[in-house]
């Protein structure tokens, strides 16, 4: 056997050993499926009664299929209407590279009877109320100020604060330093995308009639049973940059899951942004990277990790947590405040200003949804968008020099059709790493702004995606000849070398 073939075989063996020796975390749910059966967990698309509570027999058949893994058992799960369950078997798959879907875990989700869960719900009601406020006007908005005031007073709201309080500068943001610097929207969602000979402006289509959905009991109940409402009409002639929470929700309604991060990679490559100091070709006298540690490598790697991230979070969604969607919880709030049912709901959300405001505006206590169909038909915890965001952004932070400052930052103008220079706070300190953290938060929080995910669906899932990406990078190093060293900042602010 040639030396080259022997070395390749040894590299494959080392990669397999890395994965085999991985400690397998034991997943744990929060116990509410036992303590509060049939009202505290995901059941959308299954049959429901007039109160929006799932048929117990249908839920047991779902649990049985997840336990047995039998094709026949999955086919026996009854549906309430046309919509089908999204891919529950994906979480049981395995991969030959990177951590298997079942190898990692996330903390138990906040319980329906906890103050943390209440706080996350209050935030979502305020997000719905603030959907049409310009991000650039958050500091001037009385509605946003009212949201910040109530969120500051909640007993267990775990989100960014300044001097112990939520402010218009921190409201609805992620919790990394990059999330809190400069404009709300990341430069990677605004800058033109160089795509070969094309230069693509990031102006998206708009909704012909932007309205909120599922604010009446009849519409809400039909959707819980799996009905398929007519989609919103889109205006493909009137395009603008992301300006509002509704715009961000619209983006994440139709995006390819790795879209924003492939775009970020193209923007950075097009700008000749410096790569990580550990790239093996940084100091080569006579070589450059290409298929390994060059442009084609990063463009494939940043997308390759996405499907692995999805499988990992699908295991958490279906096989461990089965957390109910925010719209489902809104149904519980509505029935309790109308005196029809009694649920184990923490009182802070029931007494909140945001819920009262929604009732005044819509005549119900349901959480207004940005999408006609509400959430997808899979459990909430964790967010698929957030897990993919964490994985893809981690690849990019490992690849590029995170400390590099992005030149000429921009924000949308008042009408959203053009960009203008950003000259506000931190204009000269928007770094690659910070804006990558921010684009991950933007995409994940866009799903929250639509009303389909919780804050911890985002904050826990990006870290799950991060672990998937780190595992993939470790194995990728073992099967290439070069000696690469990646250094990156985690979402918790610590630094890791791979």
N, C-alpha and C positions, 0 to 999 in steps of 0.2 A: 504494500500500500504506500502511495506517495506521501511525503510529509504533509502536503497540502490537504489531501483527503483525510489523513489521520487527524490533523488539527481541526478540520471541520467537524469530524465525528466527535472529538473530545469537546468541542464547543457546544454541540447539541446535547451531549450528556450533561455538561455543566448546567445548561439552561433548564433541563428537565429536573436536575437535582435541586436547583433553586426553588422551583415550584413545589416539588415533592416535600421539601423541608419546611415549607411555609406553615406557620402556626394557624390552625383553623379556628376562627373565632366562633363562639357559640351564640347564635342569635337569640334574642329574647324580646317578646312583645310586652305591652304595658298591662296586660291582664284584664282590660275592660271587656274583651270579648266574652270572658267568663262572668265578670261582675255585672255587666249590663248587656246581656245578649240581645241581638237583633236591632239595637237602636244606636250603638256606639261605633259600628264598623261599616265598612263599604258594602253596598248592596245594589248600586245602580245597575239598571238593565234587567235585574231579576223582577219577578212579580211583587207588587206592594199592595197593601190595603189602603183604605180611604185616608188613613192618617200618615201615609208615606212610610209605613213600617214594613219590612220585608216579610214575605211568606217564610216562616221558619223551615218548612220542608225544603224549599228551594235553597235556602242558605246552607242547610245540612248537606245537600247534594253537592254544592260548591266545595264545602269543606272536605267531603269524601273524595272528590276528584283530586284535590290538591294533595291529599294524604296518600292515595293509591297510585297516582300518576297514570292511571288506566285511561286509554283512549276512549273506551266505552263509557267510563264514568264521566269524563269531560263532556261527551256528547249527550249525557242525560241531564245536564244542568238546564233547567227551564229558563226561558227568557220571557220578559213581560211584553215585548213588542218586537220591533224590527232590529234594533241595534244589538250587535254581538259583543261579547267580552273580548278585550284586546289581549290576545297572546299569553294567557296564563301559563302555558307550558314553557315559555322562553326561560324562565328562571331556573329550570331544571337542566339546562344545557351545560356543556363543558367546552373549554377552549384549549388548544395546544400551545398557545402563547399568552402570557399574562395570567393573572389570577382567575381561577374559575369563579363562576357566578356565586357559588355558595361559600367561597373562601373568606369573604369579608362581611362585616356587619355594621349596623348603625345603632345608636342608642334607642331605647323604646320611645315611641312618640308621646307627646303630652296627652294626658287622659282628658276625656270629655268633662270630667268633674274637677279639673285643676284650674288654678288661676292663670297659669301659663297658656293653657288652651283658650281661655276666655280672652286673654290679651291678644292672642293671634287672631281671634275672630273679630275683635273690635278693630284691629288694624285693617282687616279685609273690608269691613263695612265702610271705614273711612276711605280706603282706596277706591271703592266703588263710587262714593260721593265725589271724589276728587278726580275722576277719570278725564275730565275735559279741561283741567287747569294746565296751562303751559308749564313745563319744567322750569323754564327761565323766569317764571313769575311766581314760583313757590314762595319766595321771600315776601311777596306783596299780597298774597292771597289770604283773606280772612278765614276762608274755609280750611286751608292748610294750617293756619295758625291754631284754629279750633281743634283740628285733629291732633296737632302736636301737644296741645295742652291736655287733652283727655288721655292720650297715650302716656304722657309723663306721669299722670296720676295713678296709673294701673299698678297693682301690687307686684306683678311678675312679668313685666314686658321686657324681654331680652333682645334689645336692639340698640343700635348706636345712639349715644347721647352726648351732650356737651354739658359739663358741670352737673351731671345727674339728671338732665332734662332732654327730652326730645325737642328738637328745634326744626324750623323749616329747612335748615341746611342738612339735617340728618334724617328727616322723616322719610320712610320707605326705602332707605338705602341699605346696602350690605354692610358687613362689619369689618372689612379690611381697611387699611389706611388709604389704599387707592380708591375705594368706594367713596370716601369722604372728601377727596381732593377735586376741586374744580367743578365743571358742569355735571349734571346728573347723568347725562348720556355719554357713554364712552366714545372716544375718538374713532374706535374701530367700527362703530355703527353709523358714522357720519362721513368719514373720508372716502374719496373716490377709490374704487378698487381696480388696480391694474390687472387685466386678465389677458395676457398675450398682447395682441395689438389693440385690444379694447380698453377703454377707460369707463368704468361703470359708476355713475352717480348713485348714491344710496337713497334715492327718492322712491318711496313705496306708494302703491295705490291707496285710495281712501274708500271709506264706506259712503254709499249714496245717502243713507239715513242712519247716522250713528245713534243707536238707542240701546238701552239696557234690556235684558231678557229675564224670564222666569221670575217675574215679580208678582204674578197671580198664582193662586193655589192650583187652579186647573192646569195651567201650562207647566208648572213645577212638577206636579204629580205625573203628568203624561211623560215628561222627560225622565223621571226616575224609573218609570216602567220601560223605558227604552224607545220612546218615539223619536222620530227623525224630523225635526222642524225644518221649514224652508231656510236655506242659508241667507245671510245678509247679502244684499246686492253690492257689488264692488264697482267703484268708478276707476277704470283703468286709464282714463284720460287726464285725471287731476292727481298729480303725484307730488308728494312733499316728504321732507325729512321728518324723522321721529321728533315730535314736539310734546306729546302729552302721554299720560298713562294709557289712554285708549289706543293711541298710535302704537305704543310698545306692545300692548296686548294683541293688536292686529298683526304685528310682525310675527309674534310667536304662535299665532293661530295657524300660519301657513308656511313657516320656515322649514327647510330641511334641517334636521337636528344639529348637524355640525356646520351649518351655513356660516354663521357669524365668525367661527374660528378659522375656517378655510379662508374667508375674506380677510381676517386679521393677518393670517400668514402671507397672503398675497400682498397686502398693504406693506407689511414689514420687508418682504423680499424686494418689492418694487422700490422701496425707499433705501435699499442697501443697509438696513439696520444691522448693527454689529451682532454677531452671534455670541453665545456664551463663551467665556474664556477657555472652557474645557473642551471645546470642539477640536478634534485632533488635527484639523487642517489649518488652524489659526497660524501656526508657525512653520508650516511645511515650506521648504525652499523651492520645490518643483512640482507640487500636486495641489489640486483642489478637490473638495468633496462633490459628489454628484448622486449616484445611486445609493451611496452611504454617506451620511453627514453632509449632504448638499441639498439644494433646492428640491429635487424630486423626492428625496427621502422625507423631508419634513412635510411636504404636501400630502404624501400618502399616510404618514404616521399620524398626523393630526386628525385625519378622518378615520383611519383604521381603528383607533381606540374607542370610537363612538359606540360601535355595536357591542363591544365588551362591557362598556359602562351600562348600556341598556339591559343586558342580560343580568348583570349584578343587581341593579335596582329592581328589576322585575322579580327576582327572587325575594327581595325584601318586601315588595308590594304585596305579592300574592301568597307567599309561603310563610311570612312571619307576622307582618303588622296589620294588613287589611284596614288601614285607617280610612274613616269616612271622608268624603269630599266636603269642602266648605259649603257647597250648595245643599248637601244632605243635612248638614248641621243647621243651616239656615231654616230648613223645614222643621227641625226640632224646636228651634227658638220661636218660630212662628206659632206652632201649636201650643207651646207652653204659655206664651204671652197672651194668647187668645183664651186660655183657660180650658183647652180641650184635652191636653195631656200633661203628664208630669214626668220630667226627665231629670237625670243626675247632672244638671248643668250648673257650673259655677255662676254665682249671682252677678259678677262684674259685667258680663256681656249682656245679661238681661236688663241691667240698670243703665246701660251705656247711652250716652248722648248720640252716638253714631246710629245705633239701632232705632232710636226714637226719630232721628232725622230721616232715615230710610222710610219709616212708616208714614211720616208726614208727606213725603214725596210720592210714595207708591201705594199707600194704603195696605201694605203688608209688612211683615217683619222678615221676609225672605231676603237672602243675600243677592242683590242684583248681579246678573251675569253679563259679561261682555259678549259671550258667544250664544247664539240661539239654542244650541244643543247642550249648553253648560259644559261640564267636564267631559273628558274622554271616559270610556267604560273600563277603567282599571283603577285600583285603589290609589290613594293620595300619596302615601309615604313610602319612599321618598320620590321626589320629582324626577321624571325622566330627563326633562330639559336641564335641570340643575346638575344631575349626575354627568350627563354628556358635557355640560359646560365645565365642570370641575376637571374631567379627564382631558378634554381638548386644550383647555387653558394651561393645565400643568405641563403638557407636552411643549407648548409654545414658550412657557416660562423657562423650561429646561433648555430650550434650543437657542433662544435669543438672550442678549444681555439685558436683564430686567432694569438696570439702572439707567439705560439710555433714555434721554429726554426727547419726547416727541415734539418736533418743531411745528410752529404755526397752528396751534389748536383753534378749533372752530366750534360754533354753535349755530343752530338754524336761526334765520331771521324771523321776524314777527309772523309772516304769512307761511313760513315753512318751505318755500319753494327755492330758497338759496341759502348758502352758508355765509356767515360773517365771522371775522376774527373774534376769538374769545380773549378778553383782556382782564378778566376778573381774578379773584384769589387763586393762587397756585398755578397761574397760566404758564409760568416758566418751570414748573415742577411736575408736569404730567409725564410720568415715566412709562416705559413699555410694560413693566410689571404691574404698576398701579392700574393702567388702563385695561390690561388683560383681566385683572381681578374685577374691574368694574364691568367689563362686557359680560363676564360670567354672571355677575349679580343682576345686570340689566335684563338679560335673557330669562334668568330664573324668576326674578321679581315680576317680569312682564306676565308670567303665568299667574302669579298672585294677584296682580292688578286686574286680570281677567276674571278673578273669583274662583279659579279652579285648583289652587294650591295654598298651603299654609306656609308661614315663615320657616318653620323647622323642616318642612319638606325641602326647602331650598338650602338652609344652612347645614343640615346634616348630609344632604345628598352631594353637595359639591366636594365634601371631604371624602365621601365614598368614591367619587370619580377620580379624585386626586390619588387615592391609593391604587386604583386600577391602573392609572397612567404610570405611577412610579414602578409598579410591578412589571409593566410592559417595557419600560425603559431599562430596567435591570436585566431582563432577559434579552432585549435587543443588543445590549452591549456584549453579551456572552457569545453571540453568533456573528459578530463582525470582527474583522482582523484588527481594526484600529483600536487604539486605547483612548476611549472617550471618558470624560468626567463631566457630569452635569451637576450644576449647583442651582438651586431654585428656592424661592420663598414659598412656604406653605400658606394656606388660607388662615392659619392661626398665627401667622407672623414669624414663626420659627424658620430657620434655614436648614436645608438638607442637601447633602452631596450624594449623588447616585453614581 
